[in-house]
């Protein structure tokens, strides 16, 4: 996603202007800027594009927590998603973000990642249930990000889905991290009960299945949207059942 920081020299100025003008949005902007700086430093001295991609992938995804906790308006998240999606699409043709396709295969994953952020914010901010947007994004952020790293480093047991090679080690990481993310968010917002843990388990299993089907990077869309929608639906189902 990012291998050169010099291509975005105007971005820090914009982030700082936002930070000075609007405190809540500014905190989110400063966080993104910090991630970009870390990614640039790692790339500058280590020159490992895949590690840089994962730093940006995991780091920027956590901005959803800032948006949730500080109650940043949905319009800000949606606008950021539209702009990021547009820049990403242009980057497939122009060298705006070199390294965006450095995964070694054709992929629109970064574009889908940006789109999913906007869709989730639009849906769950409107429903006043932002925790589900955070759940979907963080499963994609941490689950998929760590699954790729673990799979590449320790994945010795391979399998293929629609021509895409995966590893059982990576998929197991995806399931465990997805379960942890879901559990932390749902227990924190719905309470500690067996239904919450059961929902988290179902979400983790489905998210892992969706991540396995990742041709053209479509998992960056299906995993966050599917995880969030499933967690919301199951939570509403349990709530309605308990209320009877």
N, C-alpha and C positions, 0 to 999 in steps of 0.2 A: 504493500500500500504506500509505503514511503521509504525511499532510499536516499533522498537528497532534501536537506532542509532549505537549501538556498532557493529552491523553486517557490517557496512560500514566504518570502521575506516580508511581504506586505501583511501577512496574516497576524503576526504578533502585535502590530500597531492597532489593527482592528480589534483584536481581543482586549487589549488594554483600554481602548476607548470605551468598549462596552462595559468593562469592569468598573471604570470610573463613573459611568452614567447610571448603570443599573446593577446594584450590588448582587442580587441573586443570580442573574444571568452572567454577571461578571465572574463569579466563583466558578461556574461551569466552564466559562471561556478560558479562565486561567488554568483550570485542570487540564483541558485539552492542549493548551500551549505547553504545559509541563510535560505531557506525554510526548509531544512532538520533539521537544528538546532532548528528552531521554533517548528517543529513537534516533535522533541525529547523532548524539554522542556515541551510542552503541555502533551505529553504522560507520561513523568516522573512524573509530579505533578498532572495531572488530570486523567490519565489512562482512556481516552475515545477514543477507537480505531476509531470509526466512524468520530469523529471530526478531528483526526489526518489524516485520509484518505482524508478528504475534504480540509484540509490545504495543503497537498501535491498536491492533484488534482487541486485545484485552483491556488496555488502558482507556481507550476512548469509550468502550461500552459501559464502563462504570459511571459515566456522566449521567446515566439514567437514574442512579441513586441520588445524585445531587438534585436533579430535576424533580424527583419525587419528594425528597425531604424538604426542599426549599419551596415546593409548590410553584415551580416555574410555569408560566402559562403554556398551554398546549400550542398556541400559535408560534412560540419560540422554537419548540421542538420540531414542529411540522416544517417551519421555514428552514431550519438548519438541515432537516432531512432532504428537502427539495434541492437546496443548494449543493449539498454533498453528493446527491444522486446525479445532478447535472454535471458537476465537476468530474465525477467518476466516469460517467459516460464519455465525456470529452477526452479523458485520460487514456481511453482505449485507442484513440486516434492520434492524440497529440501528447507530447512529453510533459504533461502538467504534473503528474505524479509518477515519475519513473519507478518501475518495480511493482506496479499495480498488478501486473500479470506474471510475477516472478514465481508463481507456484509450480511452474513446469508443465502446465496444461492450460487449455483454454478455459477461462472461468469468468463469470460475471458476479462472483461472490461479493466483492466489495460494493458493487452497485446494489445487490439484493440486501446487503447488510444495512445500507443507508435507507433503503425503501422500507424495510421492516421496522426501523426505528420510528419513522413518521407514521406508519399505519397503527402501530401499537399505541403511540402517544395520542393520536387522534381518537382511537376507539375507547381506550380505558381512562383517559382524562375526561372524556365526555360522560362516561359512566360513573365517574368519581371513584374509580377502582384502580389507581395507578400502580398498585402493588403487582398486578398481573402483567402490566407492561414491563416492569422491572424484572419480573420472573422470566419472561420470555427472552428479553435482551441478555440477561446475565447467564442464562443457560447457554445461549449462543456464544456469549463472550468467553466465559470460563470453561464450559464444557467442551465446546468445539476447539477452542484455542489450546487447552491442555491435552485434549485427545490427540490433536495433530502432533504436538511436541513429543508426547510419550510414545505415540505410534511410530514416529520416525526414529526415535532413539532406541526403543526397546521392542518394537513390534516385529516379532519373529514369526508369529502365526498369522499368515495372511489369508484373506478371502476377497472375492470380487462381487460387486453389485453393479449391474449395468456397465461392466467394463472398467469401473473404478476400483482400484485396489485399496483395501482397508486392512486393519489388523485387529485381532481380538483384544490385544492389549489396549489399543486406542479406544475401541468401543466400550471396553470395561471402564476405562477412565471417564469417558463421556457419561456413562450411566451413573457412576458414583458421584461425579461432580454435579450432574443434573439433580440427583436426589438430594444432595446437600444443599444446593441453592434453593430448590423448591421447599425443602423442609424449613430452612431458616426463615424464608419469607412468609410462608403460610402459617407456621407456628407463631411467628411474631405478630401476625395480623388476625389470625383466627383462633389462636389458642392451642394448647398442647393436648391433643386428643388423638385417638387411633384413626379417626377419619382423615385427619390432616396428614398423618404419616402414610396412610394408604393412598391418598390422592397424589402425594409426592412420588411414591413408588410407581404408580401408573404413568405419571407425567415423565418420569425419568426413562422408563422403558420405551414409551412412544417417541420421546425426543431422540433416544439412541437409534431407533429404527429410522427416523427421518434423517438423521445425520449420515447414516450409512448410504442413503440414496442421495448422492451429492454431485451428480453430473452437472457441469457448467456452473457449479457453485450454488445450485438452487437450494441447498440446505440452509444457506444464510437467510433464506426467506421462510422456508417451511418449518424449520426448527423453532425460531422465536414465535412465529404466528401460531403454529400448532400447539406448542407448549403453553402459551398464554391462554389460548382459547379453551384448551382442554382443562387446564387448572380452573379457569373461571366457570366453565360448564359444570364440572364435577363439584365444585364448591357450592354453586347455586343448587344443585341437585341434593346435596347433603343437607344444606340449610333448609330447603323446602320440606324434605323428609322429616327432619328433626322438629320442624314447626307444626307438623300435623298432630 
